[in-house]
Amino acid sequence: MSRRQTRGEYIETESGNRISRKAVILGSQHILLGGRSTILPDCVVRGDLHRPSSASASGSAAASVNIGRYNFLEKGVVIRPPFKIYKGSLVYYPQKIGNYVSIGANSIIEAAAIGSYVCIGSNCVVGKFAILKDCVVVLDGTVIPPTTCIPPFSVVAGNPASVVDELPESSAEVFERRARQIHTLHGGALTSTSIEEVKQSVFDDDVDEEFDVA
């Protein structure tokens, strides 16, 4: 995550990632950002939680958290790899997040894998080793239990989460278009005050309206 330049409250990397200077990025050598992703203030990304033996033979550290392209992490999001007790020791496992993924404010993500074209609402919890396939909407306040697998084109809600609706086949195009719009608009003015304007301009036709989700 080499730094290219600093503008206002954000650092922009060579691959176009925008990271708030008020975000907490731990163990950056174990975090891989695919490019053009945005991390807002008060987010916490725990790359420091990794297997001690995760270094490759060449000496370079393997990614503990792998975040794809055009992702958007709102304020207060916590990203940390899943763990379990193995032979009396606490062992962390790699976490992968696909492309065109948005995660709402104050959500906690401990999933093993999140596919591409996924929208996670605010105040959600995605439990340890959960798997979210491509094209999934997680509504606000949803709690996905550990080891749960959410099938593609699902809309989930509740505590514990259950599938409440389905997405159309065109949903991937919608998520990609919105992710690109957010990145372009947010780049115009990298300030915490502008972000609400960015969200409103892109999400005025809310996900539930465009996909006809109740």
Secondary structure, DSSP 4 states (H G I P E B T S, - for coil): --EEEEETTEEEETTS-EEETTSEEE-GGGEEEEES-EE-TT-EEETT---TT-B-TTSPBPPSEEEEES-EE-TT-EE---EEEETTEEEE--EEE-SSEEE-TT-EE--SEE-SSEEE-TT-EE-TT-EE-SSEEE-TT-EE-TT-EEPTTEEEETTTTEEEEE--TTHHHHHHHHHHHHHHHHHH--STTHHHHHHHHHHSS-HHHHTT--
